[in-house]
């Protein structure tokens, strides 16, 4: 039996190599060869960092992954894979990069024009953008264009559908509007404006945005009076990913 196995291996070196590669992908990265080939197809056969085609290398593209979370980041050539390893070790010692990375983790959805950038990091917009480009290149953060503005998020937060919620909640006025609806679903736009000392047109604008995101819904009660209902499921799910703003007090008892 052993001799037959050895003989089969000798006659089928390509099949043996494929089996070994399949086991390697499954055990180390939790993916199949089909998953690998799908990534390769998505990248059109190019290294995601240096953009050189696989045909230019003697070996297959390596699987690049986050060593802490195991998240697959894409396929890279061996040279870039080594560079990533050296860079990740080096960036842990780079205080400025680590400060910006932690800042983005603590302020998901932040954008370069936010006044927090200069106040907290003590740097202007241009060097901030230079550093975030480096962090994004190595998949430590990701960016998403919402409207006309690029917002930055920790790369390990994969529920991108909540990016738009985080972006709107960056405005401190939004949680205050929601709080007024929680207090009294019959409250009017003008009443909220008076309470928050804000022009009613501004309140109306933000309520329209909340409706577009299905956070707030306008309807009528049994007395045929207009009411505003808050989608509590979205707020609960949102706080599973982001700590701020914290809606737990508003949702308490619901």
C-alpha positions in Angstrom: 0.0 0.0 0.0 2.8 2.4 0.9 4.7 1.5 -2.2 1.6 2.2 -4.3 1.2 5.6 -2.7 4.8 6.5 -3.4 4.5 5.3 -6.9 1.4 7.4 -7.4 3.2 10.5 -6.0 6.1 9.9 -8.3 3.8 9.7 -11.3 1.6 12.7 -10.4 3.9 15.4 -9.0 1.6 18.3 -10.2 -1.4 16.7 -8.4 0.7 16.2 -5.2 1.8 19.9 -5.3 -1.8 21.0 -5.7 -2.9 18.9 -2.7 -0.1 20.3 -0.6 -0.9 23.9 -1.7 -4.6 23.3 -0.9 -3.8 22.1 2.6 -1.5 25.1 3.1 -4.2 27.6 2.2 -6.8 25.9 4.3 -4.7 25.4 7.4 -2.9 28.8 7.4 -5.5 31.2 5.8 -8.8 29.3 6.0 -9.4 29.5 2.2 -9.6 27.0 -0.7 -7.7 27.0 -4.0 -10.9 28.3 -5.6 -10.9 31.2 -3.1 -7.3 31.9 -4.1 -8.1 31.8 -7.8 -11.0 34.1 -7.3 -8.7 36.7 -5.6 -6.3 36.3 -8.4 -9.0 36.9 -11.0 -10.3 40.0 -9.1 -6.7 41.4 -9.2 -6.3 40.4 -12.8 -3.2 38.5 -11.9 -1.4 41.5 -10.5 0.3 42.1 -7.2 -2.0 44.5 -5.3 1.0 46.7 -4.2 3.6 46.9 -6.9 1.1 46.1 -9.8 3.5 43.6 -11.4 1.9 40.6 -13.1 2.3 37.1 -11.8 4.0 36.1 -15.0 7.0 38.3 -14.1 7.7 36.1 -11.0 9.0 32.6 -10.7 6.5 31.8 -7.9 2.9 32.3 -7.3 1.6 35.4 -5.5 1.5 35.2 -1.8 -1.6 35.5 0.4 -1.4 38.8 2.4 -3.3 38.7 5.7 -3.6 40.5 8.9 -1.6 38.5 11.5 -3.8 39.6 14.4 -7.3 39.1 12.9 -6.5 36.6 10.1 -8.4 38.8 7.6 -7.3 38.3 4.0 -6.1 41.5 2.4 -5.3 40.3 -1.1 -2.4 38.7 -3.1 1.1 40.2 -3.3 4.4 39.2 -4.7 7.0 37.7 -2.4 9.0 40.9 -2.4 6.1 43.0 -1.4 5.1 40.4 1.2 8.5 40.7 2.8 8.2 44.5 2.7 4.8 44.4 4.4 6.3 42.3 7.2 9.2 44.7 7.7 6.9 47.7 7.5 4.4 46.4 10.0 7.2 45.7 12.5 8.7 49.1 11.8 5.4 51.0 12.0 4.8 49.7 15.5 7.8 51.7 16.5 6.8 54.8 14.5 5.1 56.9 17.1 3.6 59.3 14.7 2.0 56.6 12.5 0.8 54.7 15.5 -0.8 57.9 16.9 -2.6 58.5 13.6 -3.7 54.9 13.4 -5.1 54.9 16.9 -6.7 58.3 16.3 -8.6 56.8 13.3 -9.6 53.8 15.4 -10.9 56.1 18.1 -12.6 58.4 15.5 -13.9 56.1 12.8 -15.3 58.0 9.9 -13.0 61.0 10.4 -12.0 63.1 7.4 -9.0 65.3 6.8 -10.8 68.6 7.1 -12.1 67.8 10.6 -10.8 70.2 13.2 -10.0 67.3 15.5 -7.1 66.3 13.2 -5.1 69.4 13.9 -6.2 69.8 17.6 -5.5 66.2 18.5 -2.6 65.2 16.3 -1.0 68.7 16.1 -0.5 68.3 12.3 -2.0 70.0 9.3 -4.1 68.4 6.6 -1.3 67.7 4.1 1.0 65.6 6.4 -2.1 63.8 7.8 -3.1 62.8 4.2 0.4 61.6 3.5 0.4 59.3 6.5 -3.1 57.9 5.9 -2.1 57.1 2.3 0.8 55.0 3.8 -1.5 53.3 6.3 -4.1 52.6 3.6 -1.5 51.2 1.2 -0.7 48.5 3.8 -4.4 47.9 4.6 -4.2 49.1 8.2 -7.0 51.5 7.4 -9.5 52.0 4.6 -11.2 55.0 3.1 -14.7 55.5 1.7 -16.0 58.4 -0.3 -19.4 59.5 1.1 -20.7 62.5 -0.8 -17.7 64.4 -1.9 -15.6 63.6 1.2 -13.2 60.7 1.9 -13.8 59.2 5.4 -11.3 56.9 7.1 -12.0 53.7 9.0 -10.1 50.9 10.7 -9.6 48.2 8.1 -10.9 45.5 10.4 -14.4 47.0 10.5 -15.9 45.2 7.6 -19.5 46.2 7.9 -19.2 49.0 5.4 -23.0 49.5 5.3 -22.6 51.3 8.7 -20.0 53.8 7.3 -22.8 56.1 6.2 -24.4 56.0 9.7 -21.1 56.8 11.4 -20.6 59.7 9.0 -23.9 61.3 9.9 -23.4 60.7 13.6 -20.2 62.6 13.5 -22.5 65.7 13.6 -23.2 66.2 17.4 -26.6 67.7 16.4 -28.0 64.4 15.1 -28.1 62.5 18.5 -29.8 65.5 20.0 -32.5 65.4 17.4 -33.0 61.7 18.0 -33.2 62.3 21.7 -36.1 64.8 21.2 -38.0 62.1 19.2 -37.4 59.6 21.9 -38.8 62.0 24.5 -41.9 62.8 22.4 -42.7 61.3 19.0 -45.3 64.0 18.5 -42.7 66.8 18.7 -42.5 69.2 15.7 -39.6 70.5 13.8 -40.1 74.0 15.1 -40.3 72.7 18.7 -37.0 70.9 18.3 -35.5 74.1 16.8 -36.5 76.1 19.9 -35.2 73.4 22.3 -31.9 73.2 20.5 -31.7 76.9 19.7 -31.4 76.0 16.0 -33.0 77.3 12.8 -35.9 75.0 11.9 -34.7 74.8 8.3 -31.4 73.2 9.6 -33.4 70.7 11.7 -35.6 69.8 8.7 -32.5 69.2 6.5 -31.0 66.8 9.0 -34.3 65.0 9.5 -34.5 64.4 5.7 -31.0 62.9 5.9 -32.1 60.6 8.7 -35.1 59.5 6.7 -33.0 58.7 3.7 -30.9 56.4 5.9 -34.1 54.8 7.4 -33.0 56.0 10.9 -36.2 58.0 11.2 -39.7 57.4 9.8 -42.6 59.8 9.7 -46.1 58.4 10.0 -49.4 59.1 11.7 -50.8 57.7 14.9 -54.4 56.5 15.6 -55.4 60.1 16.2 -54.2 61.0 12.7 -51.4 63.1 14.2 -47.9 63.1 12.6 -45.3 61.3 14.6 -41.6 60.5 14.1 -40.3 57.0 14.9 -36.7 56.1 15.4 -35.4 52.8 14.0 -33.9 51.4 17.3 -32.6 48.3 15.5 -30.2 50.4 13.5 -29.0 52.2 16.6 -28.4 48.9 18.5 -26.5 47.4 15.6 -24.6 50.6 15.1 -23.3 50.5 18.7 -22.1 46.9 18.1 -19.4 48.5 15.8 -18.9 52.0 17.1 -18.8 53.3 20.7 -19.6 56.9 19.9 -22.2 58.2 20.1 -23.5 55.8 22.7 -27.3 55.3 22.3 -27.6 52.9 25.3 -29.2 55.4 27.6 -31.8 56.3 24.9 -32.5 52.6 24.2 -32.7 51.6 27.8 -35.9 49.9 28.6 -36.9 49.4 25.0 
